[in-house]
Amino acid sequence: MPLIPEEPQIHESAQGPRATPASGRTAPTPRPVPGPRPAAPSRPGRPGPLRPTPPVQRTPRDAAPSKPAPSGPSVPAAAGTPQIQLIPASPEGALDAADEAVDLLLDSGRAPGDVLVITTGAQHPWAEHELTFGEASYWAQHDAGDDVFYADAAVASRAATRPVVVVAVNGGPASVAGTALPLAHSRAGALLIVCGDPQTINSVLGVGV
């Protein structure tokens, strides 16, 4: 006997509205499917800070792997004097070398407030930016001691002692370097890093590095 295929079972929801029952009651009208809700109007963003972000912002890099301290010739520190470390660089490259030294210091665990950077030639972009808001605001950040502080050699004597001082010999008269390096040495509590020409630095500091 041949098999008779069964009629496909259609789900009730696909059959459309039910026919009127024999009792005479009308079937309820299907409810319309609601459409998508209109998107809520976007809220206006908060106004930006009054002061634009400085071109250089030094903060600890929690996610970055630890790196060794800046490499280069160094002079063992005598009791009570900072260690001196030299990073050879041309006047044009001294500022970049100093920035790299600061990055390595922060990556190795130094707090930003531990570091003072002194330039003998053109000012660091951070210092240029902050001085546009006035010297009072600029030195207030130095006094707070929360971040790396950048100072021109002409005003570095006003800076307080910090554990690490980085000097970028990035130009300027030789007399400026002759004054800035001894000053930086007196401001460094533990480590003095000098980025520049080794011959010039050796003659000024009187050390063989």
Secondary structure, 3 states (H helix, E strand, C coil): CCCCCCCCCCCHHHCCCCCCCCCCCCCCCCCCCCCCCCCCCCCCCCCCCCCCCCCCCCCCCCCCCCCCCCCCCEECCCCCCCEEEEEECCCCCHHHHHHHHHHHHHHCCCCHHHEEEEECCCCCHHHHHHHCCCHHHHHHHHHHCCCCEEEECCCHHHCCCEEEEEEECCCCCHHHHHHHHHHHHHHEEEEEEEEECHHHHHHHHCCCC
